[in-house]
Amino acid sequence: MDTALETLVPGPLSLAGHRLGAPQQAGALTMVPISGPAHPGFAPPRTALKLSRVVGYGQVELSNGADTGVAIVPLHIGYIQDAAQNHALCRSAFLAPGQKLLFEDACCVQESQGGYLTERDQWFFVLPAELRARALQLRGVHGYSKLWDDIADLNVRYGLPRRGHLEQILSRKRPVLTQFQSRLELQPGQVGALFFVAGRFAGLEIAPDPRYFAEMWTALVCFAYGVAAWNAEPDPAPPAAPFEAGGLPELRGALERDRAARLSQIGGWLADAPSGPVELQEEDRYIDLRLSTATGPHIAGQIVTDGDRTVYASLFAR
């Protein structure tokens, strides 16, 4: 593991073998790819995991349609559909192959909208980073409207009407947010990423394998972290002076110096990130897998471990 990551990782969480790649930047959003050991055999979230029905507002049933492979429900995943009340989950969970699981502590994210989500035409997102700490606090709490005030406050901060409608951001700003998907490039073999918004640590995401992470890519880069980056988008910079290389060796040298400078900058951002003790609370088990909630003064989220190996992690700044 790169030593730069050690400042963010809770003590029991091991990322041995994981490596940082070349940083990529799109406006206020910086993404640092993470490569490392793959843990195959897990059901991918878009292909296998489906919202099967909504029993009642705030009560969402998910199913694992894979014949083999346990599904790790991504933390704070949500579903959107026209003419229905959109929902998001406050926690992660395990689903065995073919299993259905009812989340009775889900939250509605579209105030006063009627209608139940169905299996048709569903696309998923991950809650924006600004809402994730509060959503994690509300795991286990029943009440479909429990996140509406926080969503309304977020809308106000973004200059939007004060309503508990997350679709004011996710749907109406979707063309802008999805630009992050094309401006940042998913790397071959990528199993995770560090995200920074305006030079500040925003989140660390680790998936079991590249396929799992690839299926999470849009939800993470456009919605979980793209929302804050869109709000913090800097003014356009003046055009840089053209670089004139004397030849291919000089160009390679310039690129290497630029990469080294950007990695040094990332190291500085990590060093400056607030730290503190992180408590782990076990939430669920599946055979040798353990799902735990990580809570600290400056970081929170959930992780899945298999012995001393980290299989999944979604940690974000508080």
Salt bridges, closest charged atoms under 4 A:
GLU61 OE1 - ARG53 NE 3.14
ASP105 OD2 - ARG91 NE 2.92
ASP121 OD2 - ARG120 NH1 3.64
ASP150 OD2 - ARG134 NE 3.68
ASP153 OD1 - ARG162 NH2 2.49
GLU167 OE2 - HIS165 ND1 3.73
GLU167 OE2 - ARG172 NH2 3.72
GLU205 OE2 - ARG132 NH1 3.18
GLU215 OE2 - ARG211 NE 3.80
GLU233 OE2 - ARG183 NH2 3.74
GLU282 OE2 - ARG285 NE 2.33
GLU282 OE1 - ARG290 NE 3.93
GLU283 OE2 - ARG139 NE 2.99
ASP306 OD2 - ARG309 NH2 2.73
